[in-house]
Amino acid sequence: MQSTIGKVMRVARTLALLAVATTAGAVGMSALRATDAHATTARAVDTSATSTPDANAKRLLKSLSDYMAAQTAFSFDFDTQLEVVSKQSQKLGLASSGTMTVNRPDKMRATRKGGFANVEFVFDGKTATMLGQNANVYAQVEVPGTIDQLVDELRNKYGRPIPGADLLMSNVYDQLMPEVVDSKDLGSGVIGGVECDHLAFRTKEVDWQIWIAQGSRPYPCRYVITSTQISGTPQYSIDVRAWATGAEVASDRFAFKVPAGAKKLNPGDLRDFDELPGIFALKTANGGR
């Protein structure tokens, strides 16, 4: 099973000589904590002198993983930003927002709207449907199985990664940790008004951070991946809000209704469905696109 991080690492090697770098990653390893409940100044956190943050980070990530695996139904809204770096070293941010509804083990509906696309994705346990609403076109793929199998199939066979897919898997910990060489617990942070545990992890080529809601519902509030091996260190981030589970989740039959006049295409023919729009051409080292 290949994670988003694994895909980022492969793409990073490919994009080292490209016109546009599309890999994502994490920011630096320092964080700010409040020095007093009534103070507004903060101090830098130095975690290099102790091994405790490593164990804490792994424990907190495992708690998130166990909590996510136990949820049979959950939904959330999200905001993403994908950074690209041009051959002139200009960093650009592509922003999108969307929704996600999951019913384990084999149902999912997602939407995403950005400056270049307005798309919907539906999976009913047998068929995955991708709809481009602006162009009124759609494609379908037969993928009987679980959400885990769906994520792998779309990412590896069709090149259609789902936003934040690592966080949707049945075992988040095993998905994210195999290539980690360093872990840190950076204390508390606040995302969208929610107090979170801020964790940072490193692999040989990618850094990533995650902010996990404190309390009895340790869901992911922010997930950031950065490619440290690409000039400009572009990053991908997803912020989660409006988290709901169980009976809080709106009812959904996960059925797809073909819009009037919609044209069916092959999956590879859908344009501007991914977060990187078609206007950003990737030039390979040998000049191909």
N, C-alpha and C positions, 0 to 999 in steps of 0.2 A: 504494500500500500504506500503510495507516494504522497507526501504532504505538500502543501503550498510552499513550504520552505525548501523542500527538495526541488520543486519545479523552479523556484527563484534561483537556486544555485546553478541549475543547468542552464537557465536562460542567461544568467550573469556571465557565464563563460562564453556563450554565443554572442552576447552583446558588447563584449569588450572593445570591438572594433566597429561597432555599428554607428549609424547616424543618430539613432535615438536609443537611449537606454531605458528600458521599461521595467527593470527589476525593482524590487522594493526592499526596505530594510528597517533597521531601528536607529534611533538617535543615540547620543552619548550616554555614558553610564552614571553621570552625576544626577542627583535629585535634591529638591529643597524640602525641608520639613519646618513646620512652625516651631519656634523655640518656646512659645508660651501660649496658653489658651487665649490670652488677651492681646498678644503681640501680633504685629503684622510682618516683622522681619523673619527671614528664614535663613537656615544655614545649609551648607553643602554636606551631603552624607558621604562619609568615607567608609566603604565596606571592605577594603582590602586587608585590614588587620585581623579579621576574624573569619572563621569558617562557618559560623552560625547562619549567616544569610543564605548560604548555599542550601543547607538542609531545610530552612524555612521556606525558601522559594519552591523547592521540589514538593514539600508537604502541602503548600497552599495550591499549587497547580494540580496536585493529585486530588485535593478536595473539590476543586472546580470540575475536574474530569468525572469524579464519582457522582457529583450533583447533576451534571449534564446527562450522564448515562441513565440516571434514575427518572428523568423527565420523559414521560410518554408523549406529552404534547407541550409545545412552547411556541411563543411568537415574539417578535421584536421589530422595531424600526431601526434603520441603520443609515449612517452617512459614511461614505468612503472618499478617500483621496488617493489617486495614483499619480506619482511624480514621474515625469520623463525628463531626460537631459539631452538637449540637442548637441550636435557636433560643434556648435559654437559655445558649449558649456552653459547654456541658459537652462535653468531648471523651471519646469512648468508643472502646475498642479491641475489635474482633471478631477472634478468633484461630481459625485452622484449621491442620490438618496434612494432608499427603497424600503421594502417590507419583507419579512420572512415568517412563514408559518410552517411548523414541522409537527408531524404526527408519526412517531416511531412505531414500527421500524421502516415503513416504506411509503410515506406520504409527505409531500412538500409543495409549497407554493411560494414563489418569490417574485417581487417586482423591483425594477431599478429604473430610475429616471435621471438623466444627466443632460448636458448640453448637446449631446450628439445622438442620444438614444432614449427610447421609452419602451422597455421590454418587460415581458412577463414569462415566467417559467413555471410549469406545473408537472408534477410527477405523481401518478396514481398507483404506483407499485408495479406497473407493467410498461407504461409508455411515458416517456419524457417529451414534453412539448415546449418549444421555444417560440414565442410570438414577438415580432417586431411591430409595435403598434403604429409607429409613424408611417411605415411603408405598407402596413396591413399585410404582412407576410408571416408565414410560420413554417416550422419544420418539426418533425417527430422522429423519435428514435425508440425502438423497442429495447427496453432495459429491465426485464423482470428481475426483481431482487430488492435488496435493502437500500437505504440511503447511502451507506458506505460504498456499496457496489456502484451505485449511480454516480457518486462523486468521482470515483476512480475511472469509470468508463468515459464520462464526459471530458475529464481533464486529460486522460492519456490517449484516447482514441480520436476524440473530436476536437480537442483543444478548446473546450468551453468550460473553463473553471467557474465554479460558483463562488460569489463573494464570501470570504471568511469560512471556506469549506472545512478547514481544519477544526473549527469550533462546532461543527455539526456532526462530527463523527461519533461513533458509539464509545470510543476510548480516546479522548483528547490527549491524555498524558502520553500514551504509547505513540500517538501520531506525531507529537511535537518533540519528544525528548531524545530519540536515538542518536542524533548528531550533535547534541549539546555538549560543550566542553567547559562551560562556566555558567554559574547560576547565582543570582543575587536577589535578595529581598531588600528593596529600597524604601520600605516603610509605607506610609499612607499617601494617597493622592485623592483628589476629588474630580470626578468626571460627571458632568451634567447634574451636579448636586448630590451625587452618590459617593459616599466615602469608600475608597477602594484600597486594596493591597496592591502595591506597585512592584512588579517582578521584572527582572531583566535577564536574558539568556544570550549566550554567544555560541555560534558554530564557527568552523574555520573560515567560512565565507559570508555568513549572514548573522546579523544581530537581530533579536526580536524582543519586544516588550509586551507585557499584558497587564492590564489593570482589572482586578477581580473584586466584585462587590463584597464588602464585609457583611458578616451576619449569617443568617440561616439560609440565604439564597446566594451562594457564591457564583454568580453568572459573570461572563466577560463583559466589561464595560468599554474597553478599548484594546485593540490588538494592532501592533505596529511591527512591520518587517522592513529591514534596511539591508541593501547590498553594500557591504563594506569594501568590496573589491572593484566597484565601478566608480569612475571619476564622478564626483558630485554626490555620491552616496544617495541615490534616489530611494524613496521609501513609499510603502503602501500602508495605509491605515484604515481601520474600520472602527467606528464608534457605534455602540449599541445603546438603544434607549427604548422606553415603553415595554420593558420586559414583562412577559406574562406567561403563566404556566397553568396546567390543569383546566379547571372550569373557567379560568379567566380568559382562555383562548377562544376567540370567536369561532363558531361552527363553520366547517368547510368540508365539502364533499370531495374536493380536489379533482373535480371534473373540469375538462376543458371544452368550452363551447366555441366553435369556429366563428369568428366575426363575419358579418355579411361582406361578401366580396373579397375575402382574404384569399391570397394565393399561397399554395403549398410549395415549398422549396426543399432541396436537399440541405441537410444541416450545414455543410460547408459553404453554401451559397448565401447564408444569412449575413448581411452586412451591418456593421455598427451594433452588433449584439454584445460584444465584450466591452470591458471598461476602456480599452485602448481603441479609439475610433479609427476608421479607415484612412483619415487624412494624415495620420502619422505613419508614414511608410518606414518599414524596417529595412535598412540596407545591410546585407551580409558582407562578410569580409571580402568575398570574391565579386562583389558588385551586384549580386542578385537581390530580389526583394521578396 
